[in-house]
Amino acid sequence: MLISAGCIQNAVPTGVTIGRMGHGTAGVVLVGGRSSRMGTPKAELEWHGSTLLRRTLGIVARSVEGPVLVVRAAGQPLPEMPRHVHIVEDPEEGLGPLQGIAAGLAALDGRVHAAFVCSTDLPFLHPAFVRRVLSALTDDLDVVLPVARGHPQPLAAAYRVTLASLVTELVAAGDRRPAFLFRHERCRTVRLDDAALLEDPLLAAADPALDSVINVNSPDDYRAARYLPAPQITVQRYGALAGNGHRGPQTVRAATLSGAAAAVGVTLDRHVIAALNGDQISRDGAVPLASGDTVAFLSADAGG
């Protein structure tokens, strides 16, 4: 299902900020690229019964405290998304990712202090990676730039929201490569290589190869990524769902809550609720899963 400009419930006009002053973190997912090498919009690519955009949004939402934004080209259709996601339109198309970063950060001004900014084409992004990068953004820094798997990752990085004006200035001056921002005297940047990233034991356990930064730029990239197995997770059933010898944890592979339910023969309907990692309660089958997750399915009926 595609969403046109007129169907979006949470569209944010350019230059308008979201909510009130806060000190937490937010997410910004950029989808306005032309996808010229892929030949089709990356956001719409199927991913284990969902879409690449829906997966990226869900992973980022699981990892931040505040809102999640999508920055798109003006009028760009998007796949179906959670209603809590806000849409920001890039004021001028074709100026590259820095323009999208500026639009996203400006929309968050006064709402949070920092944002994890990424592209939509990171199918293996793990919440532990997002949290590791955001946690390194101390008060004396403006950007945490991962240099993972041998390359700088400006579209899987943490940015202080107050950088919006500087990024806008650089784009207006024609300095549209992210490298110009990271070299600027007004932008205090720390670079984290593989070793520094993996000092976090949670990330080291969940994503030791740092697959979080693998993107898909071409049909071959997409096919290779889609061919790999879904994340390995643990499923536990409780109450009436645990009958017929189904007690105890099961290890399965699933990329969404619906996939996890299907893997253990549970129908995720109004009679069933899912608890993700002991805290997030949902009936949304499109909620993405990551390696190491634990999902508990419980009967929602009285006495279940």
PEWO-V226102 format. One record per helix or strand of 2 or more residues. SS is the DSSP state (A for helix, B for strand). FROM is the first residue (numbers start at 1). TO is the last residue. If there is no record, write none. Layout:
ss,from,to
SS,FROM,TO
SS,FROM,TO
This chain:
ss,from,to
B,2,3
A,5,7
B,11,12
B,25,30
A,42,44
B,46,47
B,50,51
A,52,61
B,68,72
B,78,79
B,86,89
A,97,107
B,114,119
A,127,135
B,143,148
B,151,152
B,156,160
A,161,172
A,178,182
B,189,193
A,194,197
A,201,206
A,211,213
A,219,227
B,232,237
A,239,242
B,250,253
A,257,263
B,272,276
B,280,282
B,294,299
